[in-house]
Amino acid sequence: MNKNELISSISNDTGLTKTDSAKAVDAFISSVTEALKSGDEVRLVGFGTFAVSKRSATTGRNPRTGAEIKIPARNQAKFKAGKALQDSVN
Protein backbone atom coordinates (compact mmCIF):
# COMPACT_ATOMS: atom_id res chain seq x y z
CA MET A 1 0.00 0.00 0.00
CA ASN A 2 1.41 3.37 -0.96
CA LYS A 3 0.48 6.81 0.38
CA ASN A 4 -2.32 7.41 -2.15
CA GLU A 5 -3.87 4.03 -1.38
CA LEU A 6 -3.65 4.79 2.35
CA ILE A 7 -5.40 8.13 1.81
CA SER A 8 -8.15 6.42 -0.20
CA SER A 9 -8.59 3.77 2.50
CA ILE A 10 -8.85 6.39 5.25
CA SER A 11 -11.31 8.36 3.14
CA ASN A 12 -13.51 5.29 2.61
CA ASP A 13 -13.37 4.21 6.27
CA THR A 14 -14.06 7.62 7.82
CA GLY A 15 -16.26 9.36 5.27
CA LEU A 16 -13.77 12.23 5.02
CA THR A 17 -12.93 13.67 1.64
CA LYS A 18 -9.66 12.59 0.06
CA THR A 19 -8.31 16.11 0.58
CA ASP A 20 -9.05 16.00 4.31
CA SER A 21 -7.64 12.48 4.54
CA ALA A 22 -4.45 13.62 2.78
CA LYS A 23 -4.13 16.51 5.25
CA ALA A 24 -4.55 14.07 8.16
CA VAL A 25 -1.88 11.69 6.82
CA ASP A 26 0.52 14.58 6.12
CA ALA A 27 -0.08 15.99 9.61
CA PHE A 28 0.61 12.58 11.18
CA ILE A 29 3.86 12.18 9.24
CA SER A 30 4.93 15.73 10.09
CA SER A 31 4.16 15.29 13.79
CA VAL A 32 6.08 12.02 14.04
CA THR A 33 9.02 13.52 12.14
CA GLU A 34 9.19 16.57 14.40
CA ALA A 35 8.99 14.42 17.53
CA LEU A 36 11.83 12.19 16.32
CA LYS A 37 13.94 15.21 15.34
CA SER A 38 13.62 16.59 18.87
CA GLY A 39 14.70 13.25 20.36
CA ASP A 40 11.29 12.12 21.57
CA GLU A 41 9.64 8.83 20.78
CA VAL A 42 6.07 8.33 19.61
CA ARG A 43 4.13 5.50 21.28
CA LEU A 44 0.82 4.40 19.83
CA VAL A 45 -0.54 1.80 22.25
CA GLY A 46 -1.43 -1.39 20.41
CA PHE A 47 0.20 -0.20 17.19
CA GLY A 48 3.86 0.42 17.92
CA THR A 49 6.64 2.83 18.82
CA PHE A 50 8.63 5.16 16.60
CA ALA A 51 12.05 5.99 18.09
CA VAL A 52 15.50 7.21 17.14
CA SER A 53 18.60 5.11 17.73
CA LYS A 54 22.18 6.25 17.43
CA ARG A 55 24.55 4.32 15.21
CA SER A 56 28.24 4.72 15.91
CA ALA A 57 30.84 5.37 13.25
CA THR A 58 32.31 2.26 11.64
CA THR A 59 34.67 1.31 8.86
CA GLY A 60 33.49 -0.63 5.86
CA ARG A 61 34.85 -1.83 2.55
CA ASN A 62 34.04 -0.78 -0.97
CA PRO A 63 33.00 -4.10 -2.55
CA ARG A 64 34.31 -3.10 -5.95
CA THR A 65 37.80 -1.92 -4.97
CA GLY A 66 38.25 -3.42 -1.51
CA ALA A 67 39.32 -0.02 -0.17
CA GLU A 68 38.35 0.84 3.40
CA ILE A 69 35.80 3.60 3.83
CA LYS A 70 34.67 5.41 6.94
CA ILE A 71 30.94 5.29 7.65
CA PRO A 72 30.00 8.28 9.82
CA ALA A 73 27.87 8.11 12.97
CA ARG A 74 24.20 8.90 12.43
CA ASN A 75 20.75 8.76 13.92
CA GLN A 76 18.32 6.25 12.50
CA ALA A 77 14.55 6.15 12.82
CA LYS A 78 13.16 2.80 13.95
CA PHE A 79 9.71 1.32 14.39
CA LYS A 80 8.86 -1.48 16.78
CA ALA A 81 5.46 -3.11 16.30
CA GLY A 82 3.17 -3.31 19.32
CA LYS A 83 1.70 -6.54 20.59
CA ALA A 84 -1.77 -5.99 19.10
CA LEU A 85 -0.32 -5.25 15.65
CA GLN A 86 2.05 -8.21 15.85
CA ASP A 87 -0.75 -10.54 16.92
CA SER A 88 -3.07 -9.38 14.13
CA VAL A 89 -0.37 -9.96 11.50
CA ASN A 90 0.32 -13.46 12.75
C-alpha positions in Angstrom: 0.0 0.0 0.0 1.4 3.4 -1.0 0.5 6.8 0.4 -2.3 7.4 -2.1 -3.9 4.0 -1.4 -3.7 4.8 2.4 -5.4 8.1 1.8 -8.2 6.4 -0.2 -8.6 3.8 2.5 -8.8 6.4 5.2 -11.3 8.4 3.1 -13.5 5.3 2.6 -13.4 4.2 6.3 -14.1 7.6 7.8 -16.3 9.4 5.3 -13.8 12.2 5.0 -12.9 13.7 1.6 -9.7 12.6 0.1 -8.3 16.1 0.6 -9.0 16.0 4.3 -7.6 12.5 4.5 -4.5 13.6 2.8 -4.1 16.5 5.3 -4.5 14.1 8.2 -1.9 11.7 6.8 0.5 14.6 6.1 -0.1 16.0 9.6 0.6 12.6 11.2 3.9 12.2 9.2 4.9 15.7 10.1 4.2 15.3 13.8 6.1 12.0 14.0 9.0 13.5 12.1 9.2 16.6 14.4 9.0 14.4 17.5 11.8 12.2 16.3 13.9 15.2 15.3 13.6 16.6 18.9 14.7 13.2 20.4 11.3 12.1 21.6 9.6 8.8 20.8 6.1 8.3 19.6 4.1 5.5 21.3 0.8 4.4 19.8 -0.5 1.8 22.2 -1.4 -1.4 20.4 0.2 -0.2 17.2 3.9 0.4 17.9 6.6 2.8 18.8 8.6 5.2 16.6 12.1 6.0 18.1 15.5 7.2 17.1 18.6 5.1 17.7 22.2 6.2 17.4 24.5 4.3 15.2 28.2 4.7 15.9 30.8 5.4 13.2 32.3 2.3 11.6 34.7 1.3 8.9 33.5 -0.6 5.9 34.9 -1.8 2.5 34.0 -0.8 -1.0 33.0 -4.1 -2.5 34.3 -3.1 -5.9 37.8 -1.9 -5.0 38.2 -3.4 -1.5 39.3 0.0 -0.2 38.3 0.8 3.4 35.8 3.6 3.8 34.7 5.4 6.9 30.9 5.3 7.6 30.0 8.3 9.8 27.9 8.1 13.0 24.2 8.9 12.4 20.7 8.8 13.9 18.3 6.2 12.5 14.5 6.1 12.8 13.2 2.8 13.9 9.7 1.3 14.4 8.9 -1.5 16.8 5.5 -3.1 16.3 3.2 -3.3 19.3 1.7 -6.5 20.6 -1.8 -6.0 19.1 -0.3 -5.2 15.7 2.0 -8.2 15.9 -0.8 -10.5 16.9 -3.1 -9.4 14.1 -0.4 -10.0 11.5 0.3 -13.5 12.7 
